[in-house]
Amino acid sequence: MIDEATSGIDDGFASAVAAEIDGLYRYAHWLVGNDAEAEDLVGDTMLRALERRDQFRGESSLRTWLHRILYHRAVDVSRRRSHELVVDDVERDWDDERYSVDATVVLERAESRAGLTEALVHVPVHYRTVVVLHDAEGWTVAEVADQLGLSIAATKQRLRRGRMMLVSSLASAEERRMANRDVVLGCAQARSLVSDYLDGELDEQGRKNLEAHLATCATCPPLYASLVGVRDLLGDLHDPDTVIPDAIRRRLESLLARPTTLESR
């Protein structure tokens, strides 16, 4: 519930928050998958930011601070959902050398924003947010780590797992487990390196070993193709000019026109 407050707000701060609406809405929409929930998340985030504006001291950018508030609200929402993938189950699948997916099915589903959005909501929000900010919004790993208050290593781990879970979420219900033969690197080791390979962070020998594995493995190439394709499609679907509907933008901006105070929830 929101009550009217009697004190005025800093117009400069409110204007700066308003300038972040587009990015916040895109982020929220990727996280929750529909217009109404995204609008609620952004509106709640802006109101909380105004309420807590004295806590913003510029140690991070305003963009990072606002995304952090929205992320914590999204975590609260996700606790009420039971349809998210279990991280350990997906990790176990990807460690299994027999596990693979139909890359054609995965990429066909990922080619539409609706398909990606539906799949993303099954990825736990702690991992979903890293994939969205890094692969869809173009944030660096360091920026994502700052937003989440994590180390670079922990952020990379979440990105790796999040990408894997997104591909598994996109895969058909009839995921095929195919026999594999002895190849360079074990599948579990190769799959643990793929995310760093995508980001150009393997040394020369590591790249050669992984490429040799992908050239001869029966199950890893479709997984790799799916990771690459889904990451690229996330970036391609980023549209800063048309994602947020005008009516929603006006409603969100109107929240900044009147000072408000949040009651505890």
C-alpha contacts under 8 A as a table, 3 or more apart, distances in Angstrom:
res1	aa1	res2	aa2	distance
1	M	262	L	6.89
1	M	263	E	6.25
2	I	260	T	6.69
2	I	261	T	6.19
2	I	262	L	5.35
2	I	263	E	6.42
3	D	260	T	6.13
3	D	261	T	5.82
3	D	262	L	6.87
3	D	263	E	7.49
4	E	258	R	7.93
4	E	259	P	6.75
4	E	260	T	5.07
4	E	261	T	6.51
5	A	259	P	5.99
5	A	260	T	5.17
5	A	261	T	5.93
6	T	259	P	7.60
7	S	259	P	7.12
8	G	259	P	6.15
9	I	13	F	7.85
9	I	14	A	7.28
9	I	50	L	7.60
9	I	259	P	6.05
10	D	13	F	5.29
10	D	14	A	6.23
11	D	14	A	5.03
11	D	15	S	6.01
12	G	15	S	5.12
12	G	16	A	6.20
13	F	16	A	5.04
13	F	17	V	6.23
13	F	53	R	7.92
14	A	17	V	5.08
14	A	18	A	6.12
14	A	50	L	7.33
14	A	256	L	6.09
15	S	18	A	4.95
15	S	19	A	6.28
16	A	19	A	5.18
16	A	20	E	6.91
16	A	62	L	8.00
17	V	20	E	5.37
17	V	21	I	6.98
17	V	46	M	7.01
17	V	62	L	7.73
18	A	21	I	5.39
18	A	253	E	6.35
18	A	256	L	7.35
19	A	22	D	7.39
20	E	23	G	5.59
20	E	24	L	6.14
20	E	63	R	6.63
21	I	24	L	5.10
21	I	25	Y	5.95
21	I	42	V	7.42
21	I	249	R	7.47
21	I	252	L	7.75
22	D	25	Y	5.21
22	D	26	R	6.26
22	D	240	P	6.96
22	D	243	V	7.81
22	D	244	I	6.45
23	G	26	R	5.22
23	G	27	Y	6.17
23	G	240	P	7.48
24	L	27	Y	5.13
24	L	28	A	6.01
24	L	42	V	6.28
24	L	66	L	7.74
24	L	67	H	6.63
24	L	70	L	7.76
25	Y	28	A	5.00
25	Y	29	H	5.96
25	Y	38	A	6.22
25	Y	39	E	6.90
25	Y	42	V	6.13
25	Y	244	I	6.57
26	R	29	H	5.16
26	R	30	W	6.32
26	R	240	P	7.94
26	R	243	V	6.60
26	R	244	I	7.11
27	Y	30	W	5.34
27	Y	31	L	6.35
27	Y	132	V	7.08
27	Y	133	L	7.31
27	Y	137	E	7.81
28	A	31	L	5.03
28	A	32	V	6.15
28	A	33	G	7.88
28	A	37	E	7.99
28	A	38	A	4.90
28	A	39	E	7.82
28	A	41	L	6.59
28	A	42	V	6.90
28	A	70	L	7.49
28	A	74	A	7.93
29	H	32	V	5.39
29	H	33	G	5.09
29	H	34	N	5.92
29	H	35	D	6.61
29	H	37	E	7.69
29	H	38	A	4.96
30	W	33	G	5.55
30	W	117	T	6.05
30	W	120	L	7.21
30	W	121	V	7.97
30	W	132	V	6.81
31	L	38	A	7.99
31	L	74	A	7.33
31	L	117	T	7.95
31	L	120	L	7.11
31	L	121	V	6.44
31	L	125	V	7.10
31	L	128	R	6.87
31	L	129	T	6.84
31	L	132	V	7.81
32	V	37	E	6.41
32	V	38	A	6.33
32	V	74	A	7.72
32	V	121	V	6.21
33	G	37	E	7.67
33	G	38	A	7.42
33	G	117	T	5.41
33	G	118	E	6.63
33	G	120	L	7.93
33	G	121	V	6.60
34	N	37	E	5.81
34	N	38	A	6.13
35	D	38	A	5.14
35	D	39	E	6.03
36	A	39	E	5.21
36	A	40	D	6.25
37	E	40	D	5.00
37	E	41	L	6.13
38	A	41	L	5.12
38	A	42	V	6.21
39	E	42	V	5.21
39	E	43	G	5.98
39	E	248	I	6.78
39	E	252	L	7.46
40	D	43	G	5.15
40	D	44	D	5.99
41	L	44	D	5.18
41	L	45	T	6.01
41	L	70	L	6.50
41	L	73	R	6.93
41	L	74	A	7.25
42	V	45	T	4.92
42	V	46	M	6.16
42	V	70	L	6.85
42	V	252	L	7.53
43	G	46	M	5.23
43	G	47	L	6.24
43	G	252	L	5.83
43	G	255	L	7.19
44	D	47	L	5.19
44	D	48	R	6.09
44	D	70	L	7.96
45	T	48	R	5.16
45	T	49	A	6.06
45	T	66	L	6.90
45	T	69	I	6.00
45	T	70	L	5.36
45	T	73	R	7.62
46	M	49	A	4.96
46	M	50	L	6.25
46	M	66	L	7.68
46	M	255	L	7.84
46	M	256	L	7.59
47	L	50	L	5.17
47	L	51	E	6.16
47	L	255	L	7.38
47	L	256	L	7.72
47	L	260	T	6.75
47	L	261	T	7.28
47	L	262	L	7.11
48	R	51	E	4.95
48	R	52	R	6.01
48	R	69	I	7.76
48	R	261	T	7.91
48	R	262	L	6.83
49	A	52	R	5.09
49	A	53	R	5.53
49	A	66	L	6.93
49	A	69	I	7.63
50	L	53	R	5.06
50	L	259	P	7.65
50	L	260	T	7.59
51	E	260	T	7.15
51	E	261	T	5.80
51	E	262	L	6.96
52	R	55	Q	5.45
52	R	56	F	7.30
53	R	56	F	5.40
54	D	57	R	7.36
56	F	59	E	7.71
56	F	62	L	7.78
56	F	65	W	7.58
57	R	60	S	7.91
58	G	61	S	5.98
58	G	62	L	7.04
60	S	64	T	6.17
60	S	65	W	6.41
60	S	146	D	7.56
61	S	64	T	5.19
61	S	65	W	6.26
62	L	65	W	4.98
62	L	66	L	6.05
63	R	66	L	5.33
63	R	67	H	6.12
64	T	67	H	5.14
64	T	68	R	6.06
64	T	143	E	7.69
64	T	146	D	7.44
64	T	147	Q	5.27
65	W	68	R	5.09
65	W	69	I	6.45
65	W	147	Q	6.87
66	L	69	I	5.14
66	L	70	L	6.30
67	H	70	L	5.02
67	H	71	Y	5.97
67	H	147	Q	6.94
68	R	71	Y	5.03
68	R	72	H	6.38
68	R	147	Q	5.50
68	R	148	L	6.58
69	I	72	H	5.39
69	I	73	R	6.46
70	L	73	R	5.09
70	L	74	A	6.16
71	Y	74	A	4.98
71	Y	75	V	6.22
71	Y	129	T	7.52
72	H	75	V	5.00
72	H	76	D	6.42
73	R	76	D	5.10
73	R	77	V	6.44
74	A	77	V	4.98
74	A	78	S	6.10
74	A	125	V	7.32
75	V	78	S	5.03
75	V	79	R	6.41
75	V	125	V	6.33
75	V	126	H	7.58
76	D	79	R	5.46
76	D	80	R	7.44
77	V	80	R	5.74
77	V	81	R	7.39
78	S	81	R	5.24
78	S	124	P	7.75
78	S	125	V	6.79
79	R	82	S	7.73
81	R	84	E	7.11
83	H	122	H	6.03
84	E	121	V	7.03
84	E	122	H	4.17
84	E	123	V	5.54
84	E	124	P	5.58
85	L	89	D	7.69
85	L	90	V	7.42
85	L	122	H	5.64
85	L	123	V	5.68
85	L	124	P	6.48
85	L	165	M	7.38
85	L	169	S	7.84
86	V	89	D	5.36
86	V	90	V	6.53
86	V	124	P	7.76
87	V	90	V	5.34
87	V	91	E	6.13
87	V	124	P	7.81
87	V	161	R	7.68
87	V	165	M	7.57
88	D	91	E	5.00
88	D	92	R	5.98
89	D	92	R	5.06
89	D	93	D	6.27
90	V	93	D	5.00
90	V	94	W	6.26
90	V	164	M	7.51
90	V	165	M	6.29
90	V	168	S	7.35
91	E	94	W	5.19
91	E	95	D	6.16
91	E	161	R	7.44
92	R	95	D	5.08
92	R	96	D	6.36
93	D	96	D	5.18
93	D	99	Y	6.06
94	W	97	E	7.35
94	W	99	Y	6.39
94	W	100	S	7.89
94	W	164	M	7.82
94	W	188	A	6.60
94	W	191	R	7.03
95	D	99	Y	7.97
95	D	187	C	6.75
95	D	188	A	4.35
95	D	189	Q	7.98
95	D	191	R	7.58
96	D	99	Y	5.52
96	D	187	C	7.36
96	D	188	A	6.77
97	E	179	A	7.75
97	E	180	N	6.46
97	E	186	G	7.67
97	E	187	C	5.34
97	E	188	A	6.84
97	E	219	T	7.17
98	R	177	R	4.92
98	R	178	M	4.97
98	R	179	A	5.37
98	R	180	N	6.10
98	R	219	T	6.70
99	Y	175	E	7.98
99	Y	176	R	6.79
99	Y	177	R	4.57
99	Y	178	M	6.43
99	Y	219	T	6.56
100	S	175	E	6.86
100	S	176	R	5.95
100	S	177	R	5.74
100	S	178	M	6.87
100	S	219	T	5.08
100	S	220	C	6.55
100	S	222	P	6.75
100	S	223	L	6.14
101	V	106	V	7.59
101	V	168	S	7.56
101	V	171	A	5.98
101	V	172	S	7.52
101	V	175	E	5.28
101	V	176	R	5.85
101	V	177	R	7.76
101	V	219	T	7.87
101	V	222	P	6.27
101	V	223	L	6.26
102	D	105	V	5.41
102	D	106	V	6.33
102	D	171	A	6.68
102	D	172	S	7.25
102	D	175	E	6.88
102	D	176	R	7.24
102	D	222	P	6.52
103	A	106	V	4.96
103	A	107	L	6.03
103	A	171	A	7.74
103	A	222	P	5.02
103	A	223	L	6.78
103	A	225	A	6.53
103	A	226	S	5.37
104	T	107	L	5.36
104	T	108	E	6.02
105	V	108	E	5.17
105	V	109	R	6.27
105	V	170	L	7.86
105	V	171	A	6.48
105	V	172	S	6.53
106	V	109	R	5.36
106	V	110	A	6.16
106	V	167	V	6.80
106	V	170	L	5.19
106	V	171	A	5.01
106	V	172	S	7.14
106	V	226	S	6.37
107	L	110	A	4.77
107	L	111	E	6.00
107	L	226	S	6.38
107	L	229	G	6.43
107	L	230	V	6.63
108	E	111	E	5.37
108	E	112	S	7.70
109	R	112	S	6.29
109	R	115	G	5.04
109	R	116	L	6.88
109	R	170	L	6.53
110	A	113	R	7.04
110	A	115	G	5.44
110	A	116	L	5.02
110	A	170	L	7.08
110	A	230	V	6.06
110	A	233	L	6.90
111	E	115	G	7.17
111	E	116	L	7.51
111	E	233	L	6.46
112	S	115	G	5.20
112	S	116	L	6.41
113	R	116	L	5.15
113	R	117	T	5.90
113	R	237	L	6.91
114	A	117	T	5.09
114	A	118	E	6.02
115	G	118	E	5.26
115	G	119	A	6.24
115	G	170	L	7.72
116	L	119	A	5.12
116	L	120	L	5.99
116	L	170	L	7.49
116	L	234	L	7.92
117	T	120	L	5.07
117	T	121	V	6.45
118	E	121	V	5.65
118	E	122	H	7.30
119	A	122	H	5.60
119	A	123	V	7.17
119	A	166	L	6.37
119	A	169	S	5.28
119	A	170	L	5.59
120	L	123	V	5.23
120	L	128	R	6.52
120	L	166	L	6.13
120	L	169	S	7.46
121	V	124	P	7.39
121	V	125	V	7.81
121	V	128	R	7.77
122	H	166	L	7.93
122	H	169	S	6.70
123	V	127	Y	6.69
123	V	128	R	5.56
123	V	162	G	6.93
123	V	165	M	6.10
123	V	166	L	6.29
123	V	169	S	7.39
124	P	127	Y	5.64
124	P	128	R	5.88
125	V	128	R	4.64
125	V	129	T	5.78
126	H	129	T	5.85
126	H	130	V	7.11
126	H	158	R	7.52
127	Y	130	V	5.40
127	Y	131	V	6.52
127	Y	158	R	5.30
127	Y	159	L	6.51
127	Y	161	R	6.92
127	Y	162	G	4.67
128	R	131	V	5.30
128	R	132	V	6.11
128	R	162	G	5.91
129	T	132	V	5.12
129	T	133	L	6.03
130	V	133	L	5.33
130	V	134	H	5.91
130	V	144	V	6.60
130	V	155	T	7.28
130	V	158	R	6.64
130	V	159	L	5.64
130	V	162	G	7.24
131	V	134	H	5.31
131	V	135	D	5.44
131	V	136	A	7.11
131	V	159	L	5.66
131	V	162	G	6.00
131	V	163	R	6.47
132	V	135	D	5.58
132	V	136	A	4.92
132	V	137	E	6.23
132	V	234	L	7.87
133	L	136	A	5.81
133	L	137	E	4.72
133	L	138	G	6.18
133	L	139	W	5.50
133	L	144	V	6.80
134	H	137	E	5.81
134	H	138	G	4.89
134	H	139	W	4.68
134	H	140	T	6.07
134	H	141	V	6.72
134	H	144	V	7.12
135	D	138	G	5.60
135	D	139	W	7.57
135	D	231	R	5.75
135	D	232	D	7.58
135	D	234	L	6.15
135	D	235	G	5.97
136	A	231	R	7.55
136	A	234	L	4.72
136	A	235	G	4.57
136	A	236	D	7.88
136	A	237	L	7.55
136	A	238	H	6.10
137	E	235	G	7.04
137	E	238	H	6.82
138	G	235	G	7.44
139	W	143	E	5.98
139	W	144	V	6.42
140	T	143	E	5.15
140	T	144	V	6.34
141	V	144	V	5.14
141	V	145	A	6.03
141	V	152	I	6.69
141	V	155	T	6.77
141	V	156	K	7.04
142	A	145	A	5.02
142	A	146	D	6.18
142	A	152	I	6.26
143	E	146	D	5.10
143	E	147	Q	6.28
144	V	147	Q	5.06
144	V	148	L	6.24
144	V	155	T	7.21
145	A	148	L	5.21
145	A	149	G	5.67
145	A	150	L	4.84
145	A	151	S	5.97
145	A	152	I	5.89
145	A	155	T	5.68
146	D	149	G	5.03
146	D	150	L	6.55
147	Q	150	L	7.93
150	L	154	A	6.12
150	L	155	T	6.22
151	S	154	A	5.21
151	S	155	T	6.20
152	I	155	T	5.13
152	I	156	K	6.21
153	A	156	K	5.18
153	A	157	Q	6.24
154	A	157	Q	5.01
154	A	158	R	6.32
155	T	158	R	5.11
155	T	159	L	6.18
156	K	159	L	4.93
156	K	160	R	6.11
157	Q	160	R	5.14
157	Q	161	R	6.23
158	R	161	R	5.15
158	R	162	G	5.73
159	L	162	G	5.01
159	L	163	R	6.05
159	L	195	S	7.71
160	R	163	R	5.40
160	R	164	M	6.38
160	R	192	S	7.70
160	R	195	S	5.38
161	R	164	M	5.08
161	R	165	M	6.10
162	G	165	M	5.09
162	G	166	L	6.11
163	R	166	L	5.15
163	R	167	V	6.36
163	R	195	S	7.93
163	R	227	L	6.59
163	R	231	R	7.87
164	M	167	V	5.29
164	M	168	S	6.25
164	M	227	L	7.22
165	M	168	S	4.98
165	M	169	S	5.94
166	L	169	S	4.95
166	L	170	L	6.16
167	V	170	L	5.06
167	V	171	A	6.13
167	V	223	L	7.60
167	V	226	S	6.38
167	V	227	L	6.44
167	V	230	V	7.37
168	S	171	A	5.08
171	A	175	E	6.45
172	S	175	E	5.57
178	M	218	A	7.32
178	M	219	T	6.49
179	A	218	A	7.23
179	A	219	T	7.70
180	N	217	C	6.62
180	N	218	A	5.46
180	N	219	T	6.57
181	R	217	C	6.87
181	R	218	A	7.27
182	D	186	G	7.81
182	D	217	C	7.90
183	V	186	G	6.92
183	V	212	A	7.95
183	V	213	H	5.75
183	V	216	T	6.30
183	V	217	C	6.21
184	V	209	N	6.39
184	V	210	L	7.52
184	V	212	A	6.16
184	V	213	H	4.80
185	L	189	Q	6.31
185	L	190	A	6.01
185	L	209	N	6.91
185	L	210	L	7.22
185	L	213	H	6.23
186	G	189	Q	5.36
186	G	190	A	6.13
187	C	190	A	4.97
187	C	191	R	5.92
187	C	220	C	7.00
188	A	191	R	5.24
188	A	192	S	6.23
189	Q	192	S	5.14
189	Q	193	L	6.59
190	A	193	L	5.26
190	A	194	V	6.45
190	A	210	L	5.98
190	A	213	H	7.27
191	R	194	V	5.23
191	R	195	S	7.86
191	R	220	C	7.47
192	S	195	S	7.10
193	L	196	D	5.51
193	L	197	Y	6.15
193	L	202	L	7.80
193	L	210	L	7.60
194	V	197	Y	4.83
194	V	198	L	6.17
194	V	210	L	7.81
194	V	224	Y	7.14
195	S	198	L	5.13
195	S	199	D	6.50
196	D	199	D	5.10
196	D	200	G	6.18
196	D	201	E	5.06
196	D	202	L	6.05
197	Y	200	G	5.07
197	Y	201	E	5.84
197	Y	202	L	5.59
197	Y	207	R	6.90
198	L	201	E	7.72
198	L	228	V	7.29
202	L	205	Q	7.94
202	L	206	G	5.57
202	L	207	R	5.82
203	D	206	G	5.24
203	D	207	R	6.19
204	E	207	R	5.15
204	E	208	K	6.25
205	Q	208	K	5.07
205	Q	209	N	6.14
206	G	209	N	5.20
206	G	210	L	6.16
207	R	210	L	5.22
207	R	211	E	6.00
208	K	211	E	5.13
208	K	212	A	6.02
209	N	212	A	5.13
209	N	213	H	6.22
210	L	213	H	5.00
210	L	214	L	6.19
211	E	214	L	5.04
211	E	215	A	6.09
212	A	215	A	5.08
212	A	216	T	6.63
213	H	216	T	5.52
213	H	217	C	5.71
214	L	217	C	5.39
214	L	220	C	6.28
214	L	221	P	5.54
215	A	221	P	7.75
217	C	220	C	5.92
217	C	221	P	6.92
218	A	221	P	7.05
219	T	222	P	6.43
219	T	223	L	7.19
220	C	223	L	5.16
220	C	224	Y	6.12
221	P	224	Y	4.95
221	P	225	A	5.95
222	P	225	A	4.99
222	P	226	S	6.00
223	L	226	S	5.09
223	L	227	L	6.22
224	Y	227	L	5.09
224	Y	228	V	6.24
225	A	228	V	5.22
225	A	229	G	5.97
226	S	229	G	5.08
226	S	230	V	5.87
227	L	230	V	5.37
227	L	231	R	6.06
228	V	231	R	5.29
228	V	232	D	6.18
229	G	232	D	5.21
229	G	233	L	6.06
230	V	233	L	5.06
230	V	234	L	6.12
231	R	234	L	5.25
231	R	235	G	6.58
232	D	235	G	5.16
232	D	236	D	6.15
233	L	236	D	4.82
233	L	237	L	6.06
234	L	237	L	5.36
234	L	238	H	6.66
235	G	238	H	5.38
236	D	239	D	7.96
239	D	242	T	6.01
239	D	243	V	6.03
240	P	243	V	6.21
241	D	244	I	7.74
242	T	245	P	7.06
244	I	248	I	6.84
244	I	249	R	6.61
245	P	248	I	5.41
245	P	249	R	6.33
246	D	249	R	5.01
246	D	250	R	6.19
247	A	250	R	5.22
247	A	251	R	6.34
248	I	251	R	5.13
248	I	252	L	6.16
249	R	252	L	5.16
249	R	253	E	6.05
250	R	253	E	5.12
250	R	254	S	6.07
251	R	254	S	5.12
251	R	255	L	6.76
252	L	255	L	5.38
252	L	256	L	7.30
253	E	256	L	5.43
253	E	257	A	6.93
254	S	257	A	5.10
254	S	258	R	7.26
255	L	258	R	5.98
255	L	259	P	7.79
256	L	259	P	6.74
